[in-house]
Amino acid sequence: MTTKNEFNDQINKILLMKLKTLILKNLRNEDLPEFNELVKQNNANILLQFANSRIPDLGNQLFNEIYNLKQRLESSIK
C-alpha cells in the first residue's frame, strides 16, 4: 500500500513535470538553453522565477493545470 508521503512525492513529481511542459510550450527558442540548465537543478521555485519573467499569464496557466490535475485525481479516488 502506498503511504501518504509516497503519494505526495508522486504528486510533486507530476506537478514538476507539468510545470516543465507548460514552460517549454511557452518559451522562445532563445530561452531554451538557459531553461535546460535550470531544469538540471530540479527546483520548481527556480523554474517558476525564470518562467515568470518570460511568460505572460503564467500564473493563470499554472492555476488551470493544477486545478485540472486536482479534478482528475479526485475523480480517480472516488
C-alpha positions in Angstrom: 0.0 0.0 0.0 1.2 3.5 -0.8 1.9 5.7 2.1 0.8 9.3 2.2 4.4 10.6 1.8 4.9 8.4 -1.2 1.6 9.7 -2.7 2.7 13.3 -2.1 6.1 12.6 -3.6 4.4 11.3 -6.8 2.1 14.3 -6.9 5.1 16.6 -6.6 6.9 14.8 -9.4 3.8 15.1 -11.6 3.4 18.8 -10.9 7.1 19.4 -11.7 6.7 17.6 -15.0 3.6 19.6 -15.8 5.4 22.8 -14.9 8.3 21.9 -17.2 6.0 21.1 -20.0 3.9 24.2 -19.6 7.1 26.4 -19.6 8.5 24.6 -22.6 5.3 25.2 -24.6 5.5 28.9 -24.0 9.3 29.7 -24.1 11.0 31.3 -27.0 13.8 29.4 -28.7 16.5 31.7 -27.4 15.4 31.0 -23.8 15.7 27.2 -24.2 19.5 26.8 -23.3 19.0 28.7 -20.0 15.9 26.7 -19.3 17.7 23.4 -19.9 20.4 24.4 -17.4 17.8 25.3 -14.8 16.0 22.0 -15.3 19.1 20.1 -14.2 18.7 21.7 -10.7 15.3 20.1 -10.4 14.0 23.0 -8.4 10.4 24.2 -9.1 10.9 27.6 -7.4 13.9 28.4 -9.7 11.9 27.3 -12.8 8.9 29.4 -11.7 11.1 32.5 -11.2 12.7 32.0 -14.6 9.4 31.3 -16.4 7.5 34.1 -14.7 10.0 36.6 -16.0 9.5 35.4 -19.6 5.9 34.1 -19.9 2.9 36.4 -19.7 -0.1 35.0 -17.9 1.9 32.1 -16.4 0.0 32.3 -13.1 -3.3 31.6 -14.7 -2.0 28.8 -16.9 -0.4 27.1 -13.8 -3.6 27.5 -11.9 -5.6 25.9 -14.7 -3.2 23.0 -15.0 -3.1 22.3 -11.2 -6.9 22.6 -11.0 -7.4 20.2 -13.8 -4.9 17.7 -12.2 -6.8 18.1 -8.9 -10.1 17.3 -10.6 -8.7 14.2 -12.3 -7.1 13.0 -9.0 -10.3 13.5 -7.1 -12.4 11.6 -9.7 -9.9 8.7 -9.7 -10.1 8.4 -5.9 -13.9 8.3 -5.7 
